Amino acid sequence: MENRVFLFGASGHCKVVLDILLLNNFSPKAIYDDSPKENFLWEIPILNSDKLPKKSPGSFLISIGNNHSRKKISDKFKLKYVSATHPKAVVSSKSTIGEGTIIMANAVVNPDVSIGRHCIINTGSVIEHDCKLADFIHISPNASLAGNVSVGEGTHIGIGATVIQGIKIGKWATIGAGAVIIEDVPDFAVVVGVPGKKIKYNSF
């Protein structure tokens, strides 16, 4: 496995990603960020994206929490992206994980789960059997999806949210922190509360 890795994005989220990479014996070489606050993060140089070599120097991972930003970077830079899983996560060998996806400490991904590209499965979240997650999704810390839930591209499920079995959540939706989802959620909807109620639609 190629252990040289380069990142996009030097935010706080990047620190968690770097920690996971180091625990997996990756060797982070540089972080590309066009508006950095520092020149280094943990002694790793932060460079402007115009410094990216024309010939790819290795594998990449997008270390940005914002779903839209990850999609834009993925669309702009057609590179080899790696996925990484924290050693204390539990990921079934019968699940499939797309390129660029990061799975954080104490997350659980159970059998026959399909997770797309450039997703974030955050700390302590649970993805139960037969869930289908599209690309650029963020499942926040301690959120739980029961069995056979589907989630569309770019959706953000907030910290501590709960989704009952069999629910379908559309693309680019937002599920608020602590919400309990007992009905299907349409594309772009913002849903909050217990039980979850639609309060508006995202406009991107």
C-alpha positions as CSV (number, residue, x, y, z in Angstrom):
1,M,0.0,0.0,0.0
2,E,1.2,3.5,-0.9
3,N,2.0,5.2,2.4
4,R,2.9,8.6,1.2
5,V,-0.3,10.7,1.5
6,F,-1.1,14.4,0.8
7,L,-4.2,16.2,2.2
8,F,-6.5,19.0,1.2
9,G,-7.6,21.2,4.1
10,A,-5.7,22.3,7.3
11,S,-8.7,22.7,9.6
12,G,-9.4,21.1,13.0
13,H,-11.0,18.2,11.2
14,C,-7.6,17.7,9.5
15,K,-6.0,17.0,12.9
16,V,-8.4,14.0,13.5
17,V,-7.7,12.8,10.0
18,L,-3.9,13.1,10.5
19,D,-4.1,11.2,13.7
20,I,-5.9,8.3,12.0
21,L,-3.4,8.3,9.1
22,L,-0.5,8.1,11.5
23,L,-2.1,5.3,13.4
24,N,-2.3,3.4,10.1
25,N,1.4,4.0,9.3
26,F,0.7,6.5,6.5
27,S,3.3,9.2,6.0
28,P,1.6,12.6,5.5
29,K,3.9,14.8,3.4
30,A,2.0,18.0,2.9
31,I,-1.4,19.7,3.3
32,Y,-2.8,21.9,0.6
33,D,-4.9,24.8,1.8
34,D,-5.5,28.1,-0.1
35,S,-6.2,30.1,3.1
36,P,-4.2,28.6,5.9
37,K,-3.7,30.1,9.3
38,E,-0.3,28.6,9.8
39,N,2.6,27.4,7.7
40,F,2.8,24.0,9.4
41,L,0.5,21.5,11.2
42,W,2.3,19.0,13.4
43,E,5.5,19.8,11.4
44,I,3.8,19.0,8.1
45,P,4.0,21.9,5.6
46,I,0.8,23.6,4.5
47,L,1.0,24.7,0.9
48,N,-1.2,26.6,-1.6
49,S,-2.9,24.3,-4.1
50,D,-1.0,26.0,-6.9
51,K,2.1,24.2,-5.6
52,L,0.5,20.9,-6.4
53,P,2.8,19.1,-8.9
54,K,1.5,18.4,-12.3
55,K,2.4,14.7,-11.8
56,S,0.7,13.3,-8.7
57,P,3.3,12.7,-6.0
58,G,1.2,10.0,-4.2
59,S,-2.2,9.4,-2.7
60,F,-4.6,12.0,-1.4
61,L,-7.3,12.5,1.2
62,I,-9.6,15.5,1.6
63,S,-9.5,16.5,5.2
64,I,-12.4,19.0,5.2
65,G,-15.6,18.6,7.1
66,N,-17.8,20.6,4.7
67,N,-19.6,18.2,2.2
68,H,-19.8,20.8,-0.6
69,S,-16.1,21.6,-0.3
70,R,-15.1,17.9,-0.5
71,K,-17.2,17.5,-3.6
72,K,-15.7,20.6,-5.3
73,I,-12.1,19.5,-4.5
74,S,-12.9,15.9,-5.7
75,D,-14.3,17.3,-9.0
76,K,-11.4,19.7,-9.5
77,F,-8.5,17.3,-8.7
78,K,-8.8,13.9,-10.3
79,L,-6.3,12.1,-8.1
80,K,-5.8,8.8,-6.4
81,Y,-7.6,9.1,-3.1
82,V,-7.2,6.7,-0.1
83,S,-9.6,5.8,2.6
84,A,-8.6,5.4,6.3
85,T,-10.2,3.7,9.3
86,H,-9.3,4.3,12.9
87,P,-7.9,1.1,14.6
88,K,-10.7,1.3,17.2
89,A,-13.5,1.5,14.7
90,V,-15.4,-1.7,13.9
91,V,-16.0,-2.2,10.2
92,S,-17.5,-5.5,8.9
93,S,-15.6,-7.3,6.2
94,K,-18.9,-7.6,4.4
95,S,-19.2,-3.8,4.0
96,T,-17.9,-1.7,1.2
97,I,-16.1,1.7,1.7
98,G,-15.5,4.2,-1.1
99,E,-12.3,6.0,-1.9
100,G,-11.5,9.0,0.3
101,T,-13.8,8.0,3.1
102,I,-12.6,8.4,6.7
103,I,-14.0,6.3,9.6
104,M,-13.2,7.6,13.0
105,A,-12.7,6.0,16.5
106,N,-15.4,3.8,17.9
107,A,-17.6,4.0,14.8
108,V,-19.4,0.8,13.9
109,V,-20.1,-0.2,10.3
110,N,-22.1,-3.5,10.2
111,P,-22.5,-6.1,7.4
112,D,-23.8,-5.3,3.9
113,V,-23.4,-1.5,4.4
114,S,-22.3,0.4,1.3
115,I,-20.6,3.8,1.9
116,G,-19.7,6.0,-1.0
117,R,-16.7,8.2,-1.8
118,H,-15.4,11.0,0.4
119,C,-17.7,10.4,3.3
120,I,-17.0,11.1,7.0
121,I,-18.2,8.4,9.5
122,N,-17.4,10.3,12.7
123,T,-16.5,9.3,16.2
124,G,-18.9,6.8,17.8
125,S,-21.4,6.8,15.0
126,V,-23.3,3.6,14.1
127,I,-24.2,2.4,10.6
128,E,-26.3,-0.7,10.9
129,H,-26.7,-3.6,8.5
130,D,-27.9,-2.9,4.9
131,C,-27.6,0.9,5.0
132,K,-26.7,2.6,1.7
133,L,-24.8,5.9,1.9
134,A,-24.0,7.9,-1.2
135,D,-21.0,10.1,-1.8
136,F,-19.9,13.2,0.3
137,I,-22.0,12.4,3.3
138,H,-21.1,13.3,6.9
139,I,-22.5,11.2,9.8
140,S,-21.6,13.2,12.9
141,P,-20.4,11.9,16.2
142,N,-22.8,9.5,18.0
143,A,-25.4,9.6,15.3
144,S,-27.0,6.2,14.6
145,L,-28.6,4.8,11.5
146,A,-30.7,1.6,12.1
147,G,-30.9,-1.1,9.5
148,N,-31.7,-0.6,5.8
149,V,-31.5,3.2,5.8
150,S,-30.5,5.0,2.6
151,V,-28.9,8.5,2.6
152,G,-28.5,10.6,-0.5
153,E,-25.4,12.5,-1.7
154,G,-24.1,15.3,0.4
155,T,-26.4,14.9,3.3
156,H,-25.2,15.9,6.8
157,I,-26.6,14.0,9.8
158,G,-26.0,16.0,13.0
159,I,-24.4,14.9,16.2
160,G,-26.4,12.4,18.2
161,A,-29.2,12.1,15.6
162,T,-31.2,8.8,15.4
163,V,-32.7,7.4,12.2
164,I,-35.1,4.4,12.5
165,Q,-34.9,1.4,10.2
166,G,-35.9,1.6,6.6
167,I,-35.9,5.4,6.3
168,K,-34.9,7.1,3.0
169,I,-33.1,10.4,3.3
170,G,-32.6,12.4,0.1
171,K,-29.6,14.3,-1.2
172,W,-28.1,17.4,0.4
173,A,-30.4,17.3,3.3
174,T,-29.6,18.3,6.9
175,I,-30.6,16.4,9.9
176,G,-30.2,18.5,13.1
177,A,-28.3,17.5,16.2
178,G,-30.3,15.1,18.4
179,A,-33.1,14.7,15.9
180,V,-35.1,11.5,15.7
181,I,-36.1,10.6,12.1
182,I,-39.2,8.4,11.8
183,E,-40.3,9.5,8.3
184,D,-38.6,9.7,4.9
185,V,-36.8,13.0,4.3
186,P,-36.9,14.7,0.8
187,D,-34.0,16.2,-1.0
188,F,-32.5,19.4,0.5
189,A,-34.8,19.3,3.5
190,V,-33.7,20.6,6.9
191,V,-35.2,18.4,9.6
192,V,-34.9,19.0,13.4
193,G,-36.5,17.9,16.6
194,V,-38.1,14.8,18.2
195,P,-39.7,13.5,16.2
196,G,-38.0,15.2,13.3
197,K,-40.0,18.0,11.6
198,K,-39.1,19.7,8.3
199,I,-38.4,23.4,8.9
200,K,-37.0,24.6,5.5
201,Y,-35.1,23.5,2.5
202,N,-31.4,24.1,1.8
203,S,-30.6,26.4,-1.1
204,F,-27.2,25.9,-2.6
